[in-house]
Amino acid sequence: MKNKIYSLIAASGIFLISCEKDPDTVYETITVTETVVVTETETVTVEVPATPSVPETETVGGGGIFFIDDSQVWTNDRIWIMNGKVVVRDGGVLTIEEGTIVKAEDGQGVDATALVIAKGGTLFANGTASNPIVFTDKADQLSYSNTDKLSPNRVATDTGKWGGVIMLGQATVGEDGGEDDIEGIATGYDWTKYGGSLDADSSGSLNYVSIRHSGTALGNGDEIQGLTLGGVGSGTTVTNVEIVGSDDDGIEIFGGTVNVTNLTIWAQSDDAVDLDEGYAGTIDNVAVQMKASGDNIFEIDGTEDSTDALDGQFTVKNVTFIGVAGNTEKTDQLGHWKSDATGTTENVLYTTMDGQTIEGIDSDTYDASATENAVNKLIFKNFQFATTSTLASILANTESTTGVAPAWASVVSTGTVGADTSVMSWTMWYKLTQQ
């Protein structure tokens, strides 16, 4: 009986085992995502304005008279060519950027090229010691590649190639009626007149400017100087100016009250500093190097006002004269004060001057005892002559006026007065003669 039970249990176990479910088959779905980058190339045409080319030169004027009545700028990215009279009229403003080269056509006589700043016009020509503005003639091969601003073909004695720079203002002028027409350009036009009563008038500024090879002769014996100032007021700045190779005067000033400082003049044909019509400003720190045929370092005249009311009283001081060794061509280059000149000349050093004399000193206004500017007083202070010549020989032409040994004059071996030429190191003159 036991056996049957065990068999039954065994059979039941077998049954139970055979009745279990088969394991389920599990299907798992995996989604695979693939990133596909599609690059599309599209051609787009964009119109870009062309960069304008900068011309090598730009011409102003057509050989006659060209007026500037608005505000214009002459930039330092091209050479500017003046052709004829370029006139900045009343209300006009011309600005010339530092380092700009301005050249002039070579018209002669009445066709000579000149830059004229008329009464009421304004010129701002402000260079720097490292980048001065240069006015010269068209045949000068100077270009912006000449970073030292030295011409590859011109020399100091190349003169009279064009007119010059003329500034006219509204300050007092020692002339009957208080007004005059500037010499050397034209007459009968309102833009040639200068003078007035605005002594603080401003015509703009000249600073670090070199004016070269100018002073061409016009008809009737008139010439244009390197720099001409007529009736220019004290509100105008004129400083650090060089004038080289003028075929007339270096600078000529007709009346006015403008002050001039740090002035260099080299190889002019006539006078270095010429003052007329009762100039009443101050010229301070001047170096002049003459050429053998040059006339005088100074030619100074008094007023032309017949009432003598507008007499002007100039001051010229701290000046160095450099002559030509062994010069026998012109032997009275040391100055001429005439026509009732009124004012003071002081602290003047003459060098390389053996055999030279003072041409003349006006006896009407000369006053050996006066010390300060006053009406009809011509004053001299501290003239030093570095020379082997005697004082008597230097003053041979003026002895009847000054005597042979005035207190203001002395012969020295080494001067203690004169110009501070170190501030002129930017000039053509300094680079070619002082280094």
C-alpha positions as a Markdown table, in Angstrom:
| # | Residue | x | y | z |
|---|---|---|---|---|
| 1 | Met | 0.0 | 0.0 | 0.0 |
| 2 | Lys | 2.9 | 2.3 | 0.8 |
| 3 | Asn | 4.3 | 1.8 | -2.6 |
| 4 | Lys | 1.2 | 3.1 | -4.2 |
| 5 | Ile | 1.1 | 6.2 | -2.1 |
| 6 | Tyr | 4.7 | 7.0 | -3.1 |
| 7 | Ser | 3.9 | 6.4 | -6.7 |
| 8 | Leu | 1.0 | 8.6 | -6.5 |
| 9 | Ile | 3.0 | 11.4 | -4.9 |
| 10 | Ala | 5.7 | 11.0 | -7.4 |
| 11 | Ala | 3.2 | 11.1 | -10.2 |
| 12 | Ser | 1.6 | 14.1 | -8.7 |
| 13 | Gly | 5.0 | 15.8 | -8.6 |
| 14 | Ile | 5.5 | 15.0 | -12.2 |
| 15 | Phe | 2.2 | 16.5 | -13.0 |
| 16 | Leu | 2.9 | 19.7 | -11.1 |
| 17 | Ile | 6.1 | 20.2 | -12.8 |
| 18 | Ser | 4.7 | 19.6 | -16.3 |
| 19 | Cys | 1.9 | 22.1 | -15.7 |
| 20 | Glu | 4.2 | 25.2 | -15.0 |
| 21 | Lys | 4.0 | 27.9 | -17.8 |
| 22 | Asp | 6.9 | 28.4 | -20.2 |
| 23 | Pro | 8.8 | 31.6 | -19.6 |
| 24 | Asp | 7.4 | 34.6 | -21.6 |
| 25 | Thr | 9.4 | 36.0 | -24.5 |
| 26 | Val | 9.9 | 39.7 | -23.9 |
| 27 | Tyr | 10.4 | 41.9 | -26.9 |
| 28 | Glu | 12.0 | 45.3 | -26.2 |
| 29 | Thr | 11.8 | 48.0 | -28.8 |
| 30 | Ile | 14.9 | 50.3 | -29.0 |
| 31 | Thr | 14.5 | 53.5 | -30.9 |
| 32 | Val | 17.8 | 54.7 | -32.5 |
| 33 | Thr | 17.8 | 58.3 | -33.5 |
| 34 | Glu | 20.5 | 59.5 | -36.1 |
| 35 | Thr | 21.3 | 63.1 | -36.6 |
| 36 | Val | 21.8 | 64.1 | -40.1 |
| 37 | Val | 23.3 | 67.5 | -40.9 |
| 38 | Val | 22.5 | 68.9 | -44.2 |
| 39 | Thr | 24.7 | 71.8 | -45.4 |
| 40 | Glu | 23.3 | 74.1 | -48.0 |
| 41 | Thr | 25.5 | 76.6 | -49.8 |
| 42 | Glu | 23.9 | 79.8 | -51.0 |
| 43 | Thr | 25.7 | 82.5 | -53.1 |
| 44 | Val | 24.7 | 86.0 | -52.1 |
| 45 | Thr | 26.0 | 89.0 | -54.1 |
| 46 | Val | 26.5 | 92.1 | -52.0 |
| 47 | Glu | 27.4 | 95.4 | -53.6 |
| 48 | Val | 30.2 | 97.2 | -51.5 |
| 49 | Pro | 31.0 | 100.8 | -52.4 |
| 50 | Ala | 34.6 | 101.0 | -53.8 |
| 51 | Thr | 37.1 | 102.9 | -51.6 |
| 52 | Pro | 37.8 | 106.1 | -53.4 |
| 53 | Ser | 41.3 | 106.4 | -54.5 |
| 54 | Val | 43.3 | 109.4 | -53.1 |
| 55 | Pro | 44.7 | 111.6 | -55.8 |
| 56 | Glu | 48.5 | 112.3 | -55.7 |
| 57 | Thr | 47.7 | 116.0 | -56.3 |
| 58 | Glu | 44.8 | 118.4 | -56.2 |
| 59 | Thr | 44.8 | 121.7 | -58.0 |
| 60 | Val | 43.1 | 124.8 | -56.6 |
| 61 | Gly | 42.5 | 127.6 | -59.0 |
| 62 | Gly | 42.7 | 128.0 | -62.8 |
| 63 | Gly | 45.4 | 130.5 | -63.3 |
| 64 | Gly | 43.4 | 133.6 | -62.5 |
| 65 | Ile | 41.7 | 134.5 | -59.2 |
| 66 | Phe | 40.1 | 131.7 | -57.2 |
| 67 | Phe | 37.9 | 132.6 | -54.2 |
| 68 | Ile | 37.3 | 130.6 | -51.0 |
| 69 | Asp | 34.2 | 131.9 | -49.3 |
| 70 | Asp | 33.3 | 128.8 | -47.3 |
| 71 | Ser | 35.2 | 126.5 | -45.0 |
| 72 | Gln | 37.7 | 124.3 | -46.7 |
| 73 | Val | 40.4 | 121.8 | -45.5 |
| 74 | Trp | 43.6 | 121.0 | -47.4 |
| 75 | Thr | 44.5 | 117.5 | -46.1 |
| 76 | Asn | 47.9 | 115.9 | -45.8 |
| 77 | Asp | 47.1 | 112.9 | -48.0 |
| 78 | Arg | 47.8 | 114.7 | -51.3 |
| 79 | Ile | 50.0 | 117.5 | -52.6 |
| 80 | Trp | 48.0 | 120.7 | -53.2 |
| 81 | Ile | 48.8 | 122.8 | -56.2 |
| 82 | Met | 47.8 | 126.4 | -56.2 |
| 83 | Asn | 47.3 | 128.0 | -59.6 |
| 84 | Gly | 47.0 | 131.7 | -59.7 |
| 85 | Lys | 45.7 | 133.9 | -56.8 |
| 86 | Val | 43.9 | 131.8 | -54.2 |
| 87 | Val | 42.0 | 134.3 | -52.1 |
| 88 | Val | 40.2 | 133.5 | -48.8 |
| 89 | Arg | 37.7 | 136.2 | -48.6 |
| 90 | Asp | 35.7 | 137.8 | -45.7 |
| 91 | Gly | 34.0 | 134.9 | -43.9 |
| 92 | Gly | 36.0 | 132.2 | -45.6 |
| 93 | Val | 38.1 | 129.7 | -43.6 |
| 94 | Leu | 41.0 | 127.7 | -44.9 |
| 95 | Thr | 42.5 | 125.0 | -42.7 |
| 96 | Ile | 45.7 | 123.3 | -43.7 |
| 97 | Glu | 46.5 | 120.0 | -41.9 |
| 98 | Glu | 49.8 | 119.4 | -40.3 |
| 99 | Gly | 52.5 | 118.0 | -42.6 |
| 100 | Thr | 50.7 | 119.2 | -45.8 |
| 101 | Ile | 52.8 | 120.0 | -48.8 |
| 102 | Val | 51.4 | 123.0 | -50.8 |
| 103 | Lys | 53.0 | 123.8 | -54.2 |
| 104 | Ala | 52.6 | 126.7 | -56.5 |
| 105 | Glu | 52.4 | 126.9 | -60.3 |
| 106 | Asp | 55.3 | 128.9 | -61.7 |
| 107 | Gly | 53.4 | 131.8 | -63.3 |
| 108 | Gln | 55.4 | 135.0 | -63.3 |
| 109 | Gly | 54.6 | 138.7 | -63.2 |
| 110 | Val | 50.9 | 139.4 | -62.8 |
| 111 | Asp | 50.2 | 135.7 | -63.2 |
| 112 | Ala | 52.3 | 134.7 | -60.2 |
| 113 | Thr | 50.7 | 132.3 | -57.8 |
| 114 | Ala | 50.0 | 133.5 | -54.2 |
| 115 | Leu | 47.8 | 132.6 | -51.2 |
| 116 | Val | 46.0 | 135.7 | -50.0 |
| 117 | Ile | 44.0 | 135.8 | -46.7 |
| 118 | Ala | 41.8 | 138.9 | -47.2 |
| 119 | Lys | 40.4 | 141.1 | -44.4 |
| 120 | Gly | 37.8 | 139.0 | -42.5 |
| 121 | Gly | 39.2 | 135.7 | -44.0 |
| 122 | Thr | 40.9 | 133.1 | -41.8 |
| 123 | Leu | 43.8 | 130.7 | -42.3 |
| 124 | Phe | 44.6 | 128.0 | -39.8 |
| 125 | Ala | 48.0 | 126.5 | -40.9 |
| 126 | Asn | 49.2 | 124.6 | -37.9 |
| 127 | Gly | 52.0 | 122.1 | -38.4 |
| 128 | Thr | 54.2 | 120.5 | -35.7 |
| 129 | Ala | 57.9 | 120.4 | -35.2 |
| 130 | Ser | 58.0 | 116.8 | -36.5 |
| 131 | Asn | 55.5 | 117.4 | -39.3 |
| 132 | Pro | 55.6 | 121.0 | -40.5 |
| 133 | Ile | 53.6 | 122.5 | -43.4 |
| 134 | Val | 55.6 | 123.4 | -46.4 |
| 135 | Phe | 54.8 | 125.9 | -49.2 |
| 136 | Thr | 57.1 | 125.6 | -52.2 |
| 137 | Asp | 57.0 | 125.7 | -56.0 |
| 138 | Lys | 55.7 | 123.0 | -58.3 |
| 139 | Ala | 59.1 | 122.1 | -59.7 |
| 140 | Asp | 60.3 | 121.2 | -56.2 |
| 141 | Gln | 60.4 | 117.4 | -56.1 |
| 142 | Leu | 59.6 | 117.3 | -52.4 |
| 143 | Ser | 57.1 | 114.6 | -51.6 |
| 144 | Tyr | 55.6 | 112.9 | -48.5 |
| 145 | Ser | 58.3 | 110.2 | -48.8 |
| 146 | Asn | 60.8 | 112.9 | -47.8 |
| 147 | Thr | 59.9 | 112.6 | -44.1 |
| 148 | Asp | 62.6 | 115.1 | -43.1 |
| 149 | Lys | 60.8 | 117.7 | -45.4 |
| 150 | Leu | 64.1 | 118.3 | -47.3 |
| 151 | Ser | 63.8 | 118.8 | -51.0 |
| 152 | Pro | 65.8 | 116.4 | -53.2 |
| 153 | Asn | 66.4 | 119.1 | -55.8 |
| 154 | Arg | 66.0 | 122.6 | -54.4 |
| 155 | Val | 68.6 | 124.6 | -52.6 |
| 156 | Ala | 68.2 | 127.8 | -50.5 |
| 157 | Thr | 69.4 | 130.1 | -53.3 |
| 158 | Asp | 66.6 | 129.0 | -55.7 |
| 159 | Thr | 64.5 | 132.1 | -55.5 |
| 160 | Gly | 61.5 | 133.8 | -57.1 |
| 161 | Lys | 59.7 | 130.6 | -58.3 |
| 162 | Trp | 56.2 | 131.8 | -57.2 |
| 163 | Gly | 54.6 | 134.6 | -55.2 |
| 164 | Gly | 54.2 | 134.0 | -51.5 |
| 165 | Val | 51.7 | 134.0 | -48.5 |
| 166 | Ile | 49.9 | 137.2 | -47.7 |
| 167 | Met | 47.7 | 137.9 | -44.7 |
| 168 | Leu | 45.6 | 141.0 | -44.5 |
| 169 | Gly | 43.8 | 142.2 | -41.4 |
| 170 | Gln | 41.8 | 145.0 | -39.8 |
| 171 | Ala | 44.3 | 146.5 | -37.3 |
| 172 | Thr | 45.8 | 150.0 | -37.2 |
| 173 | Val | 48.0 | 151.0 | -40.1 |
| 174 | Gly | 50.1 | 154.1 | -40.2 |
| 175 | Glu | 48.7 | 155.4 | -43.5 |
| 176 | Asp | 46.6 | 158.4 | -44.3 |
| 177 | Gly | 43.0 | 157.2 | -44.0 |
| 178 | Gly | 44.1 | 154.2 | -42.0 |
| 179 | Glu | 43.9 | 151.8 | -45.0 |
| 180 | Asp | 46.0 | 150.7 | -47.9 |
| 181 | Asp | 46.2 | 148.2 | -50.8 |
| 182 | Ile | 48.8 | 145.5 | -50.4 |
| 183 | Glu | 51.7 | 145.8 | -52.9 |
| 184 | Gly | 52.6 | 143.1 | -55.3 |
| 185 | Ile | 49.3 | 141.4 | -56.2 |
| 186 | Ala | 46.6 | 143.7 | -57.7 |
| 187 | Thr | 44.8 | 147.0 | -57.1 |
| 188 | Gly | 41.2 | 148.0 | -57.2 |
| 189 | Tyr | 39.7 | 145.0 | -55.5 |
| 190 | Asp | 38.3 | 144.9 | -52.0 |
| 191 | Trp | 40.3 | 141.8 | -51.1 |
| 192 | Thr | 43.6 | 143.7 | -51.5 |
| 193 | Lys | 42.8 | 146.3 | -48.8 |
| 194 | Tyr | 44.1 | 146.1 | -45.3 |
| 195 | Gly | 43.9 | 148.3 | -42.1 |
| 196 | Gly | 41.2 | 149.4 | -39.7 |
| 197 | Ser | 40.9 | 149.9 | -36.0 |
| 198 | Leu | 40.6 | 146.4 | -34.6 |
| 199 | Asp | 44.0 | 145.9 | -33.1 |
| 200 | Ala | 43.0 | 142.5 | -31.5 |
| 201 | Asp | 41.8 | 141.2 | -34.9 |
| 202 | Ser | 42.6 | 137.6 | -35.7 |
| 203 | Ser | 43.4 | 136.3 | -39.2 |
| 204 | Gly | 44.0 | 132.8 | -37.9 |
| 205 | Ser | 47.4 | 131.1 | -37.2 |
| 206 | Leu | 50.7 | 130.1 | -38.8 |
| 207 | Asn | 52.6 | 127.6 | -36.7 |
| 208 | Tyr | 55.5 | 125.4 | -37.9 |
| 209 | Val | 55.3 | 126.6 | -41.5 |
| 210 | Ser | 58.1 | 126.7 | -44.0 |
| 211 | Ile | 57.7 | 129.0 | -47.0 |
| 212 | Arg | 60.3 | 128.4 | -49.8 |
| 213 | His | 61.6 | 129.8 | -53.1 |
| 214 | Ser | 59.0 | 132.6 | -53.3 |
| 215 | Gly | 59.2 | 136.4 | -54.0 |
| 216 | Thr | 58.7 | 136.6 | -57.7 |
| 217 | Ala | 58.8 | 140.0 | -59.3 |
| 218 | Leu | 55.7 | 141.6 | -60.7 |
| 219 | Gly | 55.3 | 144.6 | -62.9 |
| 220 | Asn | 56.1 | 148.2 | -61.7 |
| 221 | Gly | 59.0 | 147.0 | -59.5 |
| 222 | Asp | 56.6 | 145.3 | -57.0 |
| 223 | Glu | 57.4 | 141.9 | -55.5 |
| 224 | Ile | 55.7 | 139.5 | -53.2 |
| 225 | Gln | 57.6 | 138.6 | -50.1 |
| 226 | Gly | 57.9 | 135.2 | -48.6 |
| 227 | Leu | 55.4 | 136.2 | -45.9 |
| 228 | Thr | 53.5 | 139.5 | -46.1 |
| 229 | Leu | 51.4 | 140.8 | -43.2 |
| 230 | Gly | 49.3 | 143.9 | -43.7 |
| 231 | Gly | 47.3 | 145.4 | -40.9 |
| 232 | Val | 47.2 | 142.0 | -39.1 |
| 233 | Gly | 46.0 | 142.1 | -35.5 |
| 234 | Ser | 47.4 | 140.7 | -32.3 |
| 235 | Gly | 44.8 | 138.0 | -32.2 |
| 236 | Thr | 46.6 | 136.3 | -35.0 |
| 237 | Thr | 49.3 | 133.7 | -34.1 |
| 238 | Val | 52.5 | 133.7 | -36.1 |
| 239 | Thr | 55.1 | 131.5 | -34.6 |
| 240 | Asn | 57.7 | 128.9 | -35.7 |
| 241 | Val | 57.9 | 130.2 | -39.3 |
| 242 | Glu | 60.7 | 129.6 | -41.7 |
| 243 | Ile | 61.3 | 131.6 | -45.0 |
| 244 | Val | 63.9 | 130.3 | -47.4 |
| 245 | Gly | 65.0 | 131.7 | -50.7 |
| 246 | Ser | 62.7 | 134.7 | -51.1 |
| 247 | Asp | 63.6 | 136.8 | -54.1 |
| 248 | Asp | 62.4 | 139.8 | -52.2 |
| 249 | Asp | 62.1 | 140.3 | -48.4 |
| 250 | Gly | 61.9 | 137.4 | -46.1 |
| 251 | Ile | 59.0 | 139.0 | -44.1 |
| 252 | Glu | 57.5 | 142.4 | -44.6 |
| 253 | Ile | 55.0 | 143.8 | -42.2 |
| 254 | Phe | 52.8 | 146.8 | -43.0 |
| 255 | Gly | 51.4 | 148.3 | -39.8 |
| 256 | Gly | 49.3 | 146.2 | -37.5 |
| 257 | Thr | 49.9 | 144.7 | -34.1 |
| 258 | Val | 50.6 | 141.0 | -34.8 |
| 259 | Asn | 53.4 | 139.4 | -32.8 |
| 260 | Val | 55.9 | 137.1 | -34.4 |
| 261 | Thr | 58.1 | 134.6 | -32.5 |
| 262 | Asn | 60.7 | 132.0 | -33.5 |
| 263 | Leu | 61.4 | 133.3 | -37.0 |
| 264 | Thr | 64.0 | 131.8 | -39.4 |
| 265 | Ile | 65.0 | 133.6 | -42.6 |
| 266 | Trp | 67.6 | 132.2 | -45.0 |
| 267 | Ala | 69.1 | 133.5 | -48.3 |
| 268 | Gln | 66.6 | 136.2 | -49.1 |
| 269 | Ser | 67.5 | 138.6 | -51.9 |
| 270 | Asp | 66.4 | 141.8 | -50.3 |
| 271 | Asp | 65.8 | 142.5 | -46.6 |
| 272 | Ala | 65.2 | 139.8 | -44.0 |
| 273 | Val | 62.9 | 141.8 | -41.8 |
| 274 | Asp | 61.2 | 144.8 | -43.4 |
| 275 | Leu | 58.8 | 146.9 | -41.3 |
| 276 | Asp | 56.6 | 149.7 | -42.7 |
| 277 | Glu | 53.6 | 151.9 | -41.9 |
| 278 | Gly | 54.0 | 152.1 | -38.1 |
| 279 | Tyr | 54.1 | 148.4 | -37.2 |
| 280 | Ala | 53.4 | 148.2 | -33.5 |
| 281 | Gly | 53.9 | 144.6 | -32.6 |
| 282 | Thr | 56.9 | 142.5 | -31.3 |
| 283 | Ile | 59.2 | 140.2 | -33.2 |
| 284 | Asp | 61.1 | 137.9 | -30.8 |
| 285 | Asn | 63.7 | 135.2 | -31.5 |
| 286 | Val | 65.0 | 135.6 | -35.0 |
| 287 | Ala | 67.8 | 133.8 | -36.9 |
| 288 | Val | 68.9 | 135.3 | -40.2 |
| 289 | Gln | 71.5 | 133.7 | -42.5 |
| 290 | Met | 72.3 | 136.1 | -45.3 |
| 291 | Lys | 73.6 | 135.4 | -48.8 |
| 292 | Ala | 76.3 | 137.6 | -50.2 |
| 293 | Ser | 74.1 | 139.7 | -52.4 |
| 294 | Gly | 71.3 | 140.1 | -49.8 |
| 295 | Asp | 70.4 | 143.6 | -48.8 |
| 296 | Asn | 69.9 | 144.0 | -45.0 |
| 297 | Ile | 69.0 | 142.1 | -42.0 |
| 298 | Phe | 66.6 | 144.9 | -41.1 |
| 299 | Glu | 64.9 | 147.6 | -43.1 |
| 300 | Ile | 62.7 | 149.5 | -40.8 |
| 301 | Asp | 60.6 | 152.6 | -41.7 |
| 302 | Gly | 58.2 | 154.7 | -39.7 |
| 303 | Thr | 54.6 | 155.7 | -40.3 |
| 304 | Glu | 53.3 | 157.1 | -43.5 |
| 305 | Asp | 50.5 | 158.9 | -41.7 |
| 306 | Ser | 51.0 | 162.6 | -42.4 |
| 307 | Thr | 49.5 | 163.6 | -39.0 |
| 308 | Asp | 52.0 | 161.3 | -37.2 |
| 309 | Ala | 49.2 | 160.2 | -35.0 |
| 310 | Leu | 49.5 | 156.5 | -36.1 |
| 311 | Asp | 53.2 | 156.3 | -35.5 |
| 312 | Gly | 53.5 | 152.7 | -34.3 |
| 313 | Gln | 56.2 | 151.5 | -31.9 |
| 314 | Phe | 57.8 | 148.2 | -32.8 |
| 315 | Thr | 59.9 | 145.9 | -30.7 |
| 316 | Val | 62.5 | 143.6 | -32.3 |
| 317 | Lys | 64.6 | 141.5 | -30.0 |
| 318 | Asn | 66.8 | 138.4 | -29.6 |
| 319 | Val | 68.2 | 138.2 | -33.1 |
| 320 | Thr | 71.2 | 136.5 | -34.6 |
| 321 | Phe | 72.8 | 137.6 | -37.9 |
| 322 | Ile | 75.0 | 135.1 | -39.8 |
| 323 | Gly | 76.8 | 136.6 | -42.7 |
| 324 | Val | 79.0 | 135.3 | -45.5 |
| 325 | Ala | 82.7 | 135.0 | -44.8 |
| 326 | Gly | 84.8 | 137.3 | -46.9 |
| 327 | Asn | 81.8 | 139.0 | -48.5 |
| 328 | Thr | 82.7 | 141.9 | -50.7 |
| 329 | Glu | 79.6 | 141.9 | -52.8 |
| 330 | Lys | 77.4 | 143.7 | -50.2 |
| 331 | Thr | 79.1 | 145.3 | -47.2 |
| 332 | Asp | 76.4 | 147.2 | -45.4 |
| 333 | Gln | 74.1 | 144.4 | -44.4 |
| 334 | Leu | 73.7 | 145.1 | -40.7 |
| 335 | Gly | 70.6 | 147.2 | -40.9 |
| 336 | His | 68.9 | 150.4 | -42.0 |
| 337 | Trp | 66.5 | 152.3 | -39.7 |
| 338 | Lys | 65.0 | 155.2 | -41.7 |
| 339 | Ser | 62.0 | 157.4 | -42.5 |
| 340 | Asp | 61.3 | 158.3 | -38.9 |
| 341 | Ala | 61.4 | 154.7 | -37.7 |
| 342 | Thr | 60.0 | 154.5 | -34.1 |
| 343 | Gly | 60.6 | 151.6 | -31.7 |
| 344 | Thr | 63.2 | 149.4 | -30.1 |
| 345 | Thr | 65.8 | 146.9 | -31.4 |
| 346 | Glu | 67.6 | 145.0 | -28.8 |
| 347 | Asn | 69.7 | 141.9 | -28.0 |
| 348 | Val | 71.2 | 141.5 | -31.4 |
| 349 | Leu | 74.2 | 139.3 | -32.1 |
| 350 | Tyr | 76.1 | 139.7 | -35.4 |
| 351 | Thr | 78.4 | 136.8 | -36.5 |
| 352 | Thr | 80.5 | 136.1 | -39.6 |
| 353 | Met | 80.4 | 139.8 | -40.3 |
| 354 | Asp | 84.0 | 141.1 | -40.8 |
| 355 | Gly | 84.0 | 144.1 | -43.0 |
| 356 | Gln | 80.2 | 144.8 | -42.6 |
| 357 | Thr | 78.6 | 148.1 | -41.6 |
| 358 | Ile | 75.3 | 149.4 | -40.5 |
| 359 | Glu | 73.8 | 151.2 | -43.5 |
| 360 | Gly | 71.9 | 153.9 | -41.7 |
| 361 | Ile | 70.1 | 155.1 | -38.6 |
| 362 | Asp | 67.6 | 157.9 | -38.8 |
| 363 | Ser | 68.8 | 161.0 | -36.9 |
| 364 | Asp | 65.3 | 162.4 | -36.6 |
| 365 | Thr | 64.0 | 159.7 | -34.2 |
| 366 | Tyr | 67.3 | 158.2 | -32.8 |
| 367 | Asp | 67.5 | 158.7 | -29.0 |
| 368 | Ala | 70.5 | 157.4 | -27.2 |
| 369 | Ser | 69.1 | 158.0 | -23.8 |
| 370 | Ala | 65.6 | 156.6 | -24.2 |
| 371 | Thr | 64.8 | 153.3 | -22.6 |
| 372 | Glu | 61.2 | 152.6 | -23.4 |
| 373 | Asn | 59.1 | 152.9 | -26.5 |
| 374 | Ala | 57.5 | 156.3 | -27.0 |
| 375 | Val | 56.4 | 158.5 | -29.8 |
| 376 | Asn | 59.2 | 159.4 | -32.2 |
| 377 | Lys | 61.8 | 157.5 | -30.2 |
| 378 | Leu | 64.2 | 155.1 | -32.0 |
| 379 | Ile | 66.0 | 153.0 | -29.4 |
| 380 | Phe | 68.9 | 150.5 | -29.5 |
| 381 | Lys | 69.9 | 148.1 | -26.8 |
| 382 | Asn | 72.7 | 145.6 | -26.4 |
| 383 | Phe | 74.1 | 145.1 | -29.9 |
| 384 | Gln | 77.1 | 142.7 | -30.0 |
| 385 | Phe | 79.4 | 142.4 | -33.0 |
| 386 | Ala | 81.5 | 139.2 | -33.0 |
| 387 | Thr | 84.2 | 140.4 | -35.4 |
| 388 | Thr | 87.7 | 141.6 | -35.9 |
| 389 | Ser | 86.3 | 144.9 | -37.3 |
| 390 | Thr | 86.4 | 147.9 | -35.0 |
| 391 | Leu | 83.3 | 149.5 | -33.7 |
| 392 | Ala | 84.2 | 152.7 | -35.5 |
| 393 | Ser | 84.3 | 151.0 | -38.8 |
| 394 | Ile | 80.9 | 149.2 | -38.2 |
| 395 | Leu | 79.3 | 152.6 | -37.4 |
| 396 | Ala | 81.1 | 154.6 | -40.1 |
| 397 | Asn | 77.8 | 155.4 | -41.9 |
| 398 | Thr | 76.1 | 156.5 | -38.7 |
| 399 | Glu | 78.8 | 158.2 | -36.8 |
| 400 | Ser | 77.2 | 161.6 | -37.2 |
| 401 | Thr | 74.1 | 160.3 | -35.5 |
| 402 | Thr | 75.4 | 157.7 | -33.0 |
| 403 | Gly | 79.0 | 158.6 | -32.5 |
| 404 | Val | 81.7 | 156.0 | -32.7 |
| 405 | Ala | 81.1 | 154.2 | -29.4 |
| 406 | Pro | 77.4 | 154.3 | -28.3 |
| 407 | Ala | 76.7 | 152.5 | -25.0 |
| 408 | Trp | 74.4 | 150.0 | -26.8 |
| 409 | Ala | 77.1 | 148.6 | -29.1 |
| 410 | Ser | 80.2 | 146.5 | -28.4 |
| 411 | Val | 82.7 | 144.2 | -30.1 |
| 412 | Val | 82.9 | 140.8 | -28.5 |
| 413 | Ser | 84.7 | 137.5 | -29.0 |
| 414 | Thr | 81.7 | 135.4 | -27.9 |
| 415 | Gly | 78.2 | 136.7 | -27.9 |
| 416 | Thr | 75.9 | 136.5 | -24.9 |
| 417 | Val | 72.7 | 137.7 | -26.7 |
| 418 | Gly | 70.9 | 136.7 | -29.9 |
| 419 | Ala | 68.4 | 134.0 | -30.9 |
| 420 | Asp | 67.7 | 130.7 | -29.2 |
| 421 | Thr | 68.2 | 128.6 | -32.4 |
| 422 | Ser | 67.5 | 125.3 | -30.6 |
| 423 | Val | 63.8 | 125.9 | -31.1 |
| 424 | Met | 64.4 | 126.0 | -34.9 |
| 425 | Ser | 65.7 | 122.4 | -35.2 |
| 426 | Trp | 62.7 | 121.5 | -37.3 |
| 427 | Thr | 63.6 | 123.9 | -40.1 |
| 428 | Met | 65.3 | 123.3 | -43.4 |
| 429 | Trp | 67.9 | 125.9 | -42.4 |
| 430 | Tyr | 68.9 | 124.2 | -39.2 |
| 431 | Lys | 69.0 | 120.7 | -40.7 |
| 432 | Leu | 71.3 | 121.9 | -43.5 |
| 433 | Thr | 73.5 | 124.4 | -41.7 |
| 434 | Gln | 73.5 | 123.8 | -38.0 |
| 435 | Gln | 74.0 | 120.0 | -37.7 |
